[in-house]
C-alpha cells in the first residue's frame, strides 16, 4: 500500500486555526489599503522568465539561484513568480497613461528554490504595494507611512524602519567606482561570493552576512560620499516628511537592497520578535524597463509568514477566534432533522454560523460532534419539542439547558 502523499519540501498546507489568522491579517490589510486608495491587482503565478531576467537583473541571487524556471511544451521559457513587483510592472506597462499614477497592491503566493528556514518557505506569501509616479520624496514617505499603518493594524510588536538612499541613476557609476576603489586592497579577504560581486554587483558586498566581510564593510565610506547634492537633498526631504507623518525610523548607511532597479529611498523593516533573522520586509523607489515602457514608482513587499512569526501566541489566538460562535442543531429523529433544515436556513439568513448532522447519527454521536467542533450553543429537538414549537437550548460552556420557543430563538442567538 503506497504512502499518503505529502507536500513538497518547503511548501505546506494552511489549515484552521492558522488560516483564520491569515484571513484576519488580509482583511485588516485591505481596510488600511482602501483608506490610502490602493486597488488590488491579481497577476498570474506563471510568467515569462524574461519578465524577471530583465527587471531583477541577471546578477541577482533570485535569478541566479532561486527561480523555479522551466520550458513549456511549446518551447517558451517560463517561471513561477519569485516576487510580485515585476509581474505588476508587466501588467502596468500595457496600461499606457493609466499606469502613470496607479496605486495598486497584490497578495498571493511566490516561489523560490532556496533552503527552507524559519519563516522562509519555497512557497511563501507576499503582500506588496506599488505606487507609480516620478521620484517625489513626499510620495516615498507616504508609502512608508502606509506600511507602518499596516503593522499597527496587525498589532505587531515593536518594529524598526531602517532607511537609506541609493541616490539617483546618475550617481551609480561614481558609487560603484568609489566602492571598488576602497575594496580593491581587501579583495582577497572577502568571501568568494563577494569577490565575484566586486565585478558584477559591488553594492551586494555591503549586504553580505559573512562575519569577515561585515568587518570590512564597516570600514568603508558611506555611499552618500559619492552622491550629488540633489540626491542628498531628496533624502533629507524624505526624512522631514516622515517626521511630519510621525513615523519613527533609523538611518542605516550600509543598507543597499540587492536588486538593480532601486534608486533614491530604500528601507527594510526588522522585528525583535524574529530573533537573529529579524528582517520582516523591505521596499524602495525604483525605475524599471518593461519592453518599450519605462516605469517609475515606489513600493514594498511584506513576507506574510514572517508576520505570523512576529505575532505573539496571544495575538494569534485572538485573531483565530471566529467572531460568530458556532450553533449546532441536534435532532432526535428524522422529522426533527427535517425541521432543523428549515431552522438552519433561518439562522444563517440572520448571519449566524450553523452546523447540523445530515447523515442520521444518534443524538449521542451528534452531541459528541458538537463538543469536537467547539460549538457554543446546541439546539436540541425531538417529538416533544416539535409538538410544543420549542427547542432545548444548551449552553456548552456550563452545560446548562432550558426550553425556548422557536419565535425567540433567532433573536436570542443574534443578541
C-alpha positions as CSV (number, residue, x, y, z in Angstrom):
1,X,0.0,0.0,0.0
2,X,1.5,3.3,-1.1
3,X,2.2,6.1,1.5
4,X,-0.1,9.1,1.7
5,X,1.4,11.9,-0.4
6,X,2.9,14.8,1.5
7,X,3.5,18.5,0.4
8,X,6.8,19.2,-1.3
9,X,9.7,20.3,1.0
10,X,9.4,24.0,1.8
11,X,5.6,24.0,1.0
12,X,2.8,23.4,3.4
13,X,-1.0,23.3,3.8
14,X,-2.5,26.2,5.8
15,X,-5.4,25.0,7.9
16,X,-7.6,26.1,10.8
17,X,-7.0,27.7,13.3
18,X,-4.0,29.3,11.5
19,X,-5.9,30.0,8.4
20,X,-8.2,32.3,10.4
21,X,-5.2,34.3,11.4
22,X,-4.3,34.7,7.7
23,X,-7.8,35.9,7.0
24,X,-7.8,38.4,9.8
25,X,-4.4,39.9,8.6
26,X,-5.7,40.0,5.0
27,X,-9.0,41.7,6.0
28,X,-7.3,44.3,8.1
29,X,-4.7,44.9,5.3
30,X,-7.5,45.6,2.8
31,X,-9.2,48.0,5.1
32,X,-5.9,50.0,5.5
33,X,-5.1,49.9,1.8
34,X,-8.5,51.2,0.9
35,X,-8.0,54.2,3.2
36,X,-4.9,55.0,1.2
37,X,-6.8,54.5,-2.0
38,X,-4.9,51.4,-3.3
39,X,-6.6,48.9,-5.6
40,X,-5.9,45.2,-5.8
41,X,-4.4,43.6,-8.9
42,X,-4.1,39.8,-9.3
43,X,-1.3,38.7,-11.7
44,X,-0.6,35.1,-12.9
45,X,1.6,32.8,-10.8
46,X,3.4,31.7,-14.0
47,X,5.2,34.4,-16.1
48,X,7.6,34.5,-18.9
49,X,11.1,34.2,-17.5
50,X,12.2,37.3,-19.3
51,X,9.9,39.4,-17.1
52,X,12.3,38.7,-14.2
53,X,15.6,38.5,-16.1
54,X,15.1,42.0,-17.5
55,X,13.7,43.6,-14.3
56,X,15.6,41.9,-11.5
57,X,19.0,41.8,-13.3
58,X,20.8,38.6,-14.2
59,X,23.3,39.1,-11.4
60,X,20.7,38.9,-8.6
61,X,20.6,35.9,-6.3
62,X,16.9,35.4,-7.2
63,X,17.7,35.0,-10.9
64,X,20.9,33.1,-10.5
65,X,20.0,30.7,-7.7
66,X,16.3,30.8,-6.7
67,X,13.9,30.9,-9.7
68,X,11.8,27.9,-10.5
69,X,12.3,28.1,-14.3
70,X,11.2,25.6,-16.8
71,X,10.4,25.2,-20.5
72,X,6.8,24.7,-21.8
73,X,5.8,22.1,-24.4
74,X,5.8,25.0,-26.9
75,X,9.4,25.8,-26.0
76,X,8.8,29.0,-24.0
77,X,11.0,29.8,-21.0
78,X,8.7,30.5,-18.1
79,X,8.9,30.5,-14.3
80,X,6.9,30.6,-11.1
81,X,6.9,34.1,-9.9
82,X,9.7,34.7,-7.3
83,X,8.4,38.2,-6.3
84,X,5.4,40.4,-7.1
85,X,6.8,43.7,-8.4
86,X,7.9,42.5,-11.9
87,X,4.6,40.9,-12.7
88,X,2.7,44.0,-11.7
89,X,5.0,46.2,-13.8
90,X,4.4,43.9,-16.8
91,X,0.7,44.4,-16.3
92,X,1.0,48.2,-15.9
93,X,3.3,48.6,-18.9
94,X,0.4,47.7,-21.1
95,X,-2.0,50.2,-19.5
96,X,-0.5,53.3,-21.1
97,X,-1.2,56.6,-19.4
98,X,-3.4,54.9,-16.8
99,X,-0.2,53.4,-15.3
100,X,1.5,56.7,-14.6
101,X,-0.3,57.3,-11.3
102,X,-1.6,53.8,-10.5
103,X,-1.8,52.8,-6.8
104,X,-2.1,49.0,-6.6
105,X,-1.4,46.2,-4.2
106,X,-1.2,42.4,-4.5
107,X,-1.5,39.4,-2.2
108,X,-0.5,35.9,-3.0
109,X,2.0,33.0,-3.2
110,X,5.6,33.4,-4.5
111,X,8.1,30.7,-5.2
112,X,11.9,30.5,-4.6
113,X,14.1,27.4,-4.7
114,X,16.0,28.3,-1.5
115,X,16.9,26.4,1.6
116,X,13.8,26.3,3.8
117,X,14.3,28.0,7.2
118,X,12.2,29.7,9.9
119,X,9.7,32.0,8.2
120,X,11.1,31.4,4.8
121,X,9.5,28.8,2.6
122,X,9.8,27.7,-1.0
123,X,6.2,28.6,-1.5
124,X,5.7,31.8,0.6
125,X,3.2,34.6,0.5
126,X,3.7,38.3,0.0
127,X,1.6,41.4,0.4
128,X,3.0,44.2,-1.8
129,X,2.3,47.8,-2.8
130,X,3.3,49.7,-5.9
131,X,2.7,53.4,-6.1
132,X,3.6,54.7,-9.5
133,X,4.9,58.2,-10.4
134,X,8.2,60.1,-10.9
135,X,10.6,60.5,-7.9
136,X,8.9,62.5,-5.1
137,X,10.2,62.5,-1.5
138,X,6.7,63.0,-0.1
139,X,5.4,60.0,-2.0
140,X,8.2,57.8,-0.7
141,X,7.4,58.9,2.8
142,X,3.6,58.3,2.3
143,X,4.2,54.7,1.2
144,X,6.5,54.1,4.3
145,X,3.7,55.6,6.4
146,X,1.2,53.1,4.8
147,X,3.5,50.2,5.7
148,X,3.6,51.5,9.3
149,X,-0.2,51.7,9.3
150,X,-0.4,48.0,8.3
151,X,1.9,46.9,11.1
152,X,-0.2,48.9,13.5
153,X,-3.5,47.3,12.2
154,X,-1.9,43.9,12.7
155,X,-0.9,44.8,16.3
156,X,2.7,43.8,15.7
157,X,5.2,44.4,18.5
158,X,8.0,47.0,18.1
159,X,9.3,47.2,14.5
160,X,12.3,49.3,13.3
161,X,12.3,51.1,9.9
162,X,15.9,51.1,8.6
163,X,16.2,53.8,6.0
164,X,18.9,54.8,3.4
165,X,19.3,56.2,-0.1
166,X,20.8,54.7,-3.2
167,X,20.9,58.1,-4.9
168,X,20.0,58.8,-8.5
169,X,20.9,56.7,-11.6
170,X,23.5,59.4,-12.4
171,X,25.2,58.7,-9.0
172,X,25.5,55.0,-9.6
173,X,28.7,55.0,-11.7
174,X,30.6,57.1,-9.1
175,X,29.2,55.0,-6.2
176,X,30.3,51.7,-7.9
177,X,33.8,53.1,-8.8
178,X,34.2,54.5,-5.3
179,X,33.3,51.2,-3.6
180,X,35.5,49.1,-5.9
181,X,38.4,51.5,-5.2
182,X,38.1,51.1,-1.4
183,X,37.5,47.4,-1.6
184,X,40.3,46.5,-4.1
185,X,43.0,46.3,-1.4
186,X,40.9,43.9,0.7
187,X,39.5,41.8,-2.2
188,X,41.4,38.7,-1.2
189,X,39.9,38.9,2.3
190,X,36.4,38.8,1.0
191,X,34.3,35.6,0.7
192,X,34.1,34.0,-2.8
193,X,30.6,35.5,-3.4
194,X,31.8,39.0,-2.6
195,X,34.9,38.6,-4.8
196,X,32.5,37.8,-7.7
197,X,30.2,40.7,-6.7
198,X,33.2,43.1,-7.0
199,X,32.8,42.9,-10.8
200,X,29.1,42.0,-11.2
201,X,27.3,44.0,-8.4
202,X,29.6,45.5,-5.9
203,X,26.7,47.0,-3.8
204,X,25.8,43.5,-2.7
205,X,29.1,43.3,-0.8
206,X,27.6,45.8,1.7
207,X,24.7,43.3,2.3
208,X,26.9,40.2,2.9
209,X,26.2,38.3,6.1
210,X,29.7,36.6,6.3
211,X,31.4,38.0,9.5
212,X,34.7,38.8,7.8
213,X,33.0,40.7,5.0
214,X,30.9,42.6,7.5
215,X,34.0,43.8,9.4
216,X,35.5,45.1,6.1
217,X,32.2,46.8,5.1
218,X,32.2,48.7,8.5
219,X,35.4,50.5,7.5
220,X,34.0,51.7,4.1
221,X,32.9,55.2,3.3
222,X,29.0,55.6,3.2
223,X,27.7,55.5,-0.4
224,X,26.4,59.1,0.1
225,X,30.0,60.1,-0.2
226,X,29.7,59.8,-4.0
227,X,26.2,61.3,-4.4
228,X,25.2,64.7,-5.9
229,X,23.9,67.3,-3.5
230,X,20.4,67.0,-5.2
231,X,20.3,63.3,-4.1
232,X,21.2,64.2,-0.6
233,X,18.5,66.9,-0.5
234,X,16.0,64.4,-1.8
235,X,16.8,62.1,1.1
236,X,16.6,64.9,3.6
237,X,13.1,65.7,2.4
238,X,12.0,62.1,2.8
239,X,13.2,62.2,6.4
240,X,11.5,65.5,7.1
241,X,8.2,64.2,5.7
242,X,8.4,61.0,7.8
243,X,8.9,63.3,10.8
244,X,5.7,65.2,9.9
245,X,3.8,61.9,9.5
246,X,5.2,60.7,12.9
247,X,6.8,57.6,11.5
248,X,9.9,56.6,13.5
249,X,13.0,55.4,11.6
250,X,16.7,55.0,11.8
251,X,19.2,55.9,9.0
252,X,21.3,52.8,8.1
253,X,24.2,53.9,5.8
254,X,25.0,50.2,5.0
255,X,21.6,49.4,3.7
256,X,21.6,48.9,-0.1
257,X,19.0,46.3,-1.1
258,X,20.2,44.0,-3.8
259,X,18.0,44.5,-6.8
260,X,19.3,46.6,-9.7
261,X,16.2,48.7,-10.2
262,X,16.3,50.6,-6.9
263,X,17.1,54.3,-6.7
264,X,16.7,57.0,-4.0
265,X,14.7,55.8,-1.0
266,X,15.2,52.3,0.2
267,X,14.2,50.7,3.5
268,X,13.9,47.5,5.5
269,X,11.8,46.7,8.5
270,X,13.0,44.5,11.3
271,X,11.4,43.0,14.3
272,X,13.0,41.8,17.6
273,X,10.4,39.1,17.8
274,X,12.1,37.3,14.9
275,X,15.4,36.7,16.6
276,X,18.7,36.8,14.6
277,X,16.9,36.6,11.3
278,X,15.0,39.8,12.0
279,X,14.1,41.0,8.6
280,X,10.3,41.5,8.2
281,X,10.0,43.3,4.9
282,X,11.7,45.8,2.6
283,X,10.9,48.4,0.0
284,X,12.1,51.3,-2.0
285,X,11.9,53.6,-5.1
286,X,12.6,52.1,-8.5
287,X,12.9,52.7,-12.2
288,X,12.2,49.6,-14.3
289,X,12.2,49.0,-18.0
290,X,9.5,46.6,-19.2
291,X,9.7,46.2,-23.0
292,X,9.4,49.7,-24.6
293,X,7.9,51.2,-21.4
294,X,9.9,52.6,-18.5
295,X,8.1,52.7,-15.2
296,X,8.9,54.6,-12.1
297,X,7.3,54.1,-8.7
298,X,7.8,53.2,-5.0
299,X,6.7,50.2,-3.1
300,X,7.3,47.4,-0.7
301,X,6.8,43.7,-0.1
302,X,5.9,42.0,3.2
303,X,6.6,38.3,3.8
304,X,3.4,37.1,5.4
305,X,5.0,34.1,7.0
306,X,7.4,36.4,8.7
307,X,4.5,38.5,10.0
308,X,2.9,35.4,11.6
309,X,6.3,34.6,13.3
310,X,6.4,38.1,14.7
311,X,2.9,37.8,16.2
312,X,2.7,36.6,19.8
313,X,0.8,33.4,20.6
314,X,-1.8,35.5,22.4
315,X,-2.3,37.7,19.3
316,X,-2.6,34.7,17.0
317,X,-5.1,33.1,19.4
318,X,-7.2,36.2,19.3
319,X,-7.1,36.5,15.6
320,X,-8.0,32.9,15.1
321,X,-11.2,33.1,17.2
322,X,-14.2,33.4,15.0
323,X,-16.4,36.4,15.7
324,X,-19.6,34.3,15.2
325,X,-19.8,31.3,17.7
326,X,-21.0,28.0,16.3
327,X,-24.6,26.9,16.8
328,X,-25.1,23.2,16.5
329,X,-28.6,21.7,15.7
330,X,-29.2,18.3,17.1
331,X,-32.2,16.1,16.0
332,X,-33.7,13.1,17.8
333,X,-35.4,11.7,14.7
334,X,-36.0,12.2,11.0
335,X,-38.9,14.6,11.5
336,X,-36.8,16.8,13.8
337,X,-33.9,16.6,11.3
338,X,-36.2,17.8,8.5
339,X,-37.5,20.7,10.7
340,X,-33.9,21.6,11.6
341,X,-33.1,22.1,8.0
342,X,-35.6,25.0,7.9
343,X,-34.4,26.4,11.2
344,X,-30.8,26.3,10.0
345,X,-31.7,28.3,6.9
346,X,-33.4,30.9,9.1
347,X,-30.4,31.2,11.5
348,X,-28.0,31.5,8.6
349,X,-30.0,34.2,7.0
350,X,-29.8,36.1,10.3
351,X,-26.0,35.9,10.0
352,X,-25.3,33.1,12.4
353,X,-22.8,30.2,11.9
354,X,-24.7,27.0,12.0
355,X,-24.0,23.3,11.6
356,X,-26.0,20.1,11.8
357,X,-25.7,16.4,11.1
358,X,-27.2,15.2,7.8
359,X,-26.2,11.6,8.0
360,X,-28.6,10.2,10.6
361,X,-26.2,9.8,13.5
362,X,-27.6,9.1,17.0
363,X,-28.1,12.0,19.5
364,X,-25.2,10.8,21.5
365,X,-22.9,11.0,18.4
366,X,-24.3,14.4,17.5
367,X,-23.6,15.8,21.0
368,X,-20.0,14.4,20.8
369,X,-19.6,16.1,17.4
370,X,-20.8,19.4,18.9
371,X,-18.1,19.2,21.5
372,X,-15.4,18.4,19.0
373,X,-16.5,21.3,16.8
374,X,-16.3,23.7,19.9
375,X,-20.0,24.7,19.4
376,X,-21.0,27.5,21.8
377,X,-24.7,26.6,21.7
378,X,-26.6,23.4,20.9
379,X,-30.3,23.4,20.0
380,X,-32.0,20.0,20.5
381,X,-35.3,18.9,19.1
382,X,-37.3,15.7,19.4
383,X,-41.0,14.7,19.3
384,X,-41.9,16.8,22.3
385,X,-40.2,19.9,21.0
386,X,-41.8,19.6,17.6
387,X,-45.2,19.4,19.2
388,X,-44.6,22.3,21.5
389,X,-42.9,24.5,18.9
390,X,-39.8,24.8,21.1
391,X,-36.1,23.8,21.3
392,X,-33.9,22.7,24.2
393,X,-31.1,25.3,24.4
394,X,-27.9,24.0,25.8
395,X,-25.0,26.4,26.7
396,X,-21.9,24.3,26.1
397,X,-19.7,26.5,28.4
398,X,-21.6,25.4,31.5
399,X,-23.9,22.6,30.2
400,X,-27.0,24.5,31.4
401,X,-30.2,23.7,29.4
402,X,-33.5,25.5,29.1
403,X,-36.6,25.3,26.8
404,X,-37.0,28.2,24.4
405,X,-39.8,28.9,21.9
406,X,-38.9,28.9,18.3
407,X,-40.1,32.6,18.0
408,X,-37.4,33.7,20.4
409,X,-34.5,31.5,19.2
410,X,-33.2,33.7,16.4
411,X,-33.4,36.9,18.4
412,X,-31.7,35.4,21.4
413,X,-28.9,33.9,19.3
414,X,-28.3,37.2,17.5
415,X,-28.0,39.0,20.8
